[in-house]
Amino acid sequence: MDNQQERLHFYIGYLLGMIDGEGSYFIATKYKRKGIVYYMPRIFISNSDEKILGITREAMEFLGLPFYFWEARPTTENRKPVHQIRVIGIKRCKRMTDLLLKYPSGKR
């Protein structure tokens, strides 16, 4: 794809599809201090195939979105390794959702 506009729409569509199919949004406990619980939003995209997440990483880098790449090695022989792209924190999640909400998506 030589056209940057086409690449932008492809990457946004791919990222929306990955979040819809393999991802999750949630709010988790960050820490507790003096009886007050502090929460933090998180966006995770998980898959056992690193090649699939490679395109997602490429899309997020192209879009300028911050993320962490996390990998868990299996503890037993019959399990596959798990790879995750993690977006953690209110500012990072807001930046990602503000960009993605500009583009409508949905299932028929």
PASEBA-1860 file (N, C-alpha, C; in nm, 3 decimals):
! residues 108
1> MDNQQERL> 0.085/-0.118/0.000/0.000/0.000/0.000/0.089/0.124/0.000 ~ 0.093/0.189/-0.112/0.174/0.309/-0.123/0.099/0.434/-0.080 ~ -0.032/0.429/-0.087/-0.114/0.544/-0.050/-0.127/0.550/0.102 ~ -0.084/0.660/0.163/-0.089/0.671/0.309/-0.232/0.671/0.362 ~ -0.325/0.729/0.287/-0.465/0.732/0.332/-0.522/0.590/0.335 ~ -0.490/0.510/0.233/-0.536/0.370/0.232/-0.473/0.293/0.347 ~ -0.346/0.315/0.372/-0.276/0.247/0.481/-0.337/0.285/0.615 ~ -0.371/0.413/0.632/-0.433/0.459/0.756/-0.564/0.386/0.780
9> HFYIGYLL> -0.649/0.379/0.679/-0.779/0.313/0.695/-0.763/0.162/0.714 ~ -0.666/0.102/0.646/-0.641/-0.041/0.665/-0.599/-0.069/0.809 ~ -0.503/0.009/0.860/-0.453/-0.013/0.995/-0.561/0.012/1.101 ~ -0.641/0.114/1.082/-0.748/0.141/1.178/-0.851/0.028/1.175 ~ -0.887/-0.017/1.055/-0.981/-0.130/1.044/-0.924/-0.257/1.104 ~ -0.797/-0.283/1.079/-0.733/-0.402/1.135/-0.731/-0.395/1.288 ~ -0.696/-0.279/1.341/-0.691/-0.262/1.487/-0.830/-0.276/1.549 ~ -0.932/-0.220/1.486/-1.069/-0.235/1.536/-1.112/-0.381/1.533
17> GMIDGEGS> -1.076/-0.453/1.427/-1.110/-0.594/1.418/-1.038/-0.678/1.522 ~ -0.913/-0.647/1.549/-0.838/-0.721/1.651/-0.895/-0.697/1.791 ~ -0.933/-0.573/1.819/-0.992/-0.544/1.950/-1.127/-0.614/1.962 ~ -1.205/-0.614/1.854/-1.335/-0.680/1.858/-1.322/-0.831/1.873 ~ -1.226/-0.892/1.803/-1.214/-1.037/1.804/-1.126/-1.093/1.915 ~ -1.015/-1.029/1.943/-0.916/-1.083/2.036/-0.890/-0.994/2.156 ~ -0.955/-0.880/2.163/-0.921/-0.783/2.266/-1.023/-0.771/2.377 ~ -0.984/-0.690/2.476/-1.074/-0.663/2.587/-1.042/-0.526/2.647
25> YFIATKYK> -1.147/-0.458/2.690/-1.137/-0.333/2.764/-1.181/-0.365/2.907 ~ -1.110/-0.317/3.005/-1.155/-0.337/3.142/-1.088/-0.237/3.235 ~ -1.142/-0.228/3.353/-1.087/-0.142/3.458/-1.040/-0.233/3.570 ~ -0.914/-0.219/3.608/-0.855/-0.304/3.710/-0.807/-0.219/3.827 ~ -0.794/-0.281/3.941/-0.742/-0.214/4.059/-0.595/-0.180/4.038 ~ -0.561/-0.056/4.061/-0.422/-0.013/4.049/-0.351/-0.035/4.182 ~ -0.407/0.023/4.287/-0.353/0.003/4.421/-0.454/0.055/4.523 ~ -0.430/0.024/4.650/-0.512/0.072/4.761/-0.425/0.155/4.852
33> RKGIVYYM> -0.478/0.268/4.894/-0.402/0.354/4.985/-0.500/0.417/5.085 ~ -0.475/0.393/5.211/-0.557/0.448/5.319/-0.706/0.420/5.300 ~ -0.736/0.298/5.260/-0.875/0.256/5.244/-0.941/0.302/5.115 ~ -0.869/0.372/5.030/-0.924/0.417/4.902/-0.864/0.330/4.791 ~ -0.951/0.281/4.703/-0.907/0.196/4.593/-0.895/0.282/4.467 ~ -0.780/0.274/4.402/-0.755/0.347/4.278/-0.761/0.249/4.161 ~ -0.827/0.289/4.054/-0.848/0.203/3.939/-0.776/0.257/3.816 ~ -0.749/0.166/3.721/-0.681/0.205/3.599/-0.744/0.131/3.480
41> PRIFISNS> -0.778/0.202/3.371/-0.831/0.134/3.253/-0.721/0.062/3.177 ~ -0.759/-0.047/3.111/-0.662/-0.126/3.035/-0.728/-0.179/2.908 ~ -0.648/-0.190/2.805/-0.690/-0.251/2.678/-0.587/-0.358/2.647 ~ -0.632/-0.482/2.631/-0.544/-0.594/2.599/-0.588/-0.657/2.469 ~ -0.493/-0.694/2.386/-0.518/-0.774/2.266/-0.428/-0.897/2.279 ~ -0.487/-1.015/2.285/-0.412/-1.138/2.311/-0.425/-1.235/2.195 ~ -0.315/-1.309/2.170/-0.317/-1.415/2.070/-0.196/-1.503/2.092 ~ -0.205/-1.628/2.050/-0.091/-1.717/2.064/0.001/-1.711/1.941
49> DEKILGIT> -0.045/-1.649/1.833/0.035/-1.636/1.712/0.101/-1.498/1.708 ~ 0.232/-1.497/1.719/0.304/-1.369/1.724/0.298/-1.294/1.591 ~ 0.280/-1.365/1.480/0.272/-1.300/1.349/0.148/-1.213/1.337 ~ 0.038/-1.260/1.392/-0.086/-1.182/1.388/-0.070/-1.053/1.467 ~ -0.009/-1.065/1.584/0.012/-0.945/1.664/0.121/-0.855/1.606 ~ 0.205/-0.910/1.519/0.307/-0.828/1.454/0.244/-0.720/1.366 ~ 0.138/-0.756/1.294/0.067/-0.657/1.213/-0.002/-0.555/1.302 ~ -0.055/-0.600/1.415/-0.118/-0.508/1.510/-0.015/-0.412/1.567
57> REAMEFLG> 0.102/-0.461/1.600/0.211/-0.374/1.649/0.248/-0.271/1.542 ~ 0.259/-0.317/1.419/0.292/-0.228/1.307/0.186/-0.119/1.291 ~ 0.058/-0.157/1.304/-0.052/-0.061/1.293/-0.044/0.042/1.406 ~ -0.019/-0.003/1.527/-0.016/0.089/1.641/0.104/0.183/1.632 ~ 0.216/0.133/1.582/0.333/0.219/1.563/0.306/0.323/1.454 ~ 0.239/0.281/1.345/0.205/0.373/1.237/0.111/0.483/1.287 ~ 0.016/0.446/1.372/-0.082/0.541/1.424/-0.026/0.623/1.540 ~ 0.092/0.589/1.589/0.154/0.664/1.698/0.092/0.637/1.834
65> LPFYFWEA> 0.040/0.516/1.853/-0.024/0.481/1.979/0.076/0.410/2.070 ~ 0.082/0.450/2.197/0.174/0.383/2.290/0.118/0.248/2.334 ~ 0.207/0.150/2.353/0.165/0.017/2.396/0.285/-0.057/2.454 ~ 0.256/-0.167/2.522/0.356/-0.260/2.572/0.334/-0.393/2.503 ~ 0.440/-0.462/2.470/0.428/-0.598/2.417/0.469/-0.693/2.529 ~ 0.381/-0.786/2.562/0.403/-0.878/2.674/0.395/-1.021/2.622 ~ 0.480/-1.106/2.675/0.483/-1.244/2.632/0.494/-1.335/2.754 ~ 0.411/-1.438/2.758/0.415/-1.536/2.867/0.452/-1.671/2.809
73> RPTTENRK> 0.557/-1.727/2.859/0.597/-1.861/2.817/0.512/-1.964/2.890 ~ 0.478/-2.073/2.823/0.394/-2.175/2.887/0.468/-2.244/3.001 ~ 0.392/-2.280/3.102/0.450/-2.350/3.217/0.445/-2.501/3.199 ~ 0.359/-2.548/3.110/0.351/-2.691/3.082/0.376/-2.714/2.933 ~ 0.404/-2.836/2.896/0.440/-2.868/2.759/0.325/-2.856/2.659 ~ 0.202/-2.876/2.703/0.090/-2.879/2.610/0.024/-2.742/2.591 ~ 0.087/-2.638/2.635/0.031/-2.504/2.618/0.114/-2.422/2.522 ~ 0.047/-2.328/2.455/0.115/-2.237/2.363/0.154/-2.110/2.437
81> PVHQIRVI> 0.257/-2.041/2.389/0.289/-1.912/2.452/0.181/-1.809/2.421 ~ 0.160/-1.718/2.511/0.060/-1.613/2.494/0.132/-1.481/2.473 ~ 0.090/-1.409/2.370/0.145/-1.277/2.341/0.033/-1.175/2.359 ~ 0.066/-1.062/2.416/-0.034/-0.957/2.437/0.023/-0.821/2.400 ~ -0.065/-0.739/2.348/-0.037/-0.597/2.334/-0.121/-0.531/2.442 ~ -0.056/-0.452/2.525/-0.124/-0.391/2.639/-0.116/-0.239/2.631 ~ -0.230/-0.177/2.649/-0.238/-0.031/2.661/-0.291/-0.006/2.802 ~ -0.208/0.052/2.887/-0.241/0.066/3.028/-0.232/0.213/3.068
89> GIKRCKRM> -0.336/0.260/3.135/-0.335/0.397/3.186/-0.442/0.482/3.119 ~ -0.491/0.580/3.194/-0.602/0.662/3.148/-0.565/0.745/3.024 ~ -0.447/0.803/3.022/-0.408/0.888/2.908/-0.386/0.805/2.782 ~ -0.321/0.689/2.797/-0.295/0.603/2.681/-0.425/0.545/2.625 ~ -0.513/0.498/2.713/-0.642/0.443/2.669/-0.729/0.551/2.604 ~ -0.728/0.670/2.660/-0.807/0.780/2.604/-0.755/0.818/2.466 ~ -0.625/0.823/2.452/-0.566/0.856/2.322/-0.606/0.753/2.216 ~ -0.606/0.627/2.254/-0.642/0.520/2.160/-0.791/0.523/2.127
97> TDLLLKYP> -0.875/0.535/2.227/-1.019/0.534/2.202/-1.064/0.660/2.128 ~ -1.003/0.775/2.156/-1.038/0.897/2.083/-1.011/0.882/1.934 ~ -0.899/0.817/1.900/-0.867/0.795/1.759/-0.963/0.694/1.696 ~ -0.987/0.582/1.762/-1.068/0.476/1.703/-1.216/0.508/1.697 ~ -1.267/0.590/1.788/-1.410/0.623/1.788/-1.449/0.717/1.674 ~ -1.350/0.777/1.608/-1.379/0.862/1.492/-1.422/0.780/1.371 ~ -1.389/0.651/1.373/-1.418/0.563/1.260/-1.525/0.462/1.301 ~ -1.640/0.467/1.237/-1.748/0.376/1.274/-1.714/0.231/1.241
105> SGKR> -1.755/0.142/1.329/-1.736/0.000/1.305/-1.852/-0.075/1.368 ~ -1.876/-0.193/1.321/-1.985/-0.273/1.377/-2.003/-0.400/1.298 ~ -2.087/-0.486/1.350/-2.116/-0.613/1.283/-2.254/-0.607/1.222 ~ -2.269/-0.679/1.114/-2.401/-0.690/1.052/-2.476/-0.807/1.109
END
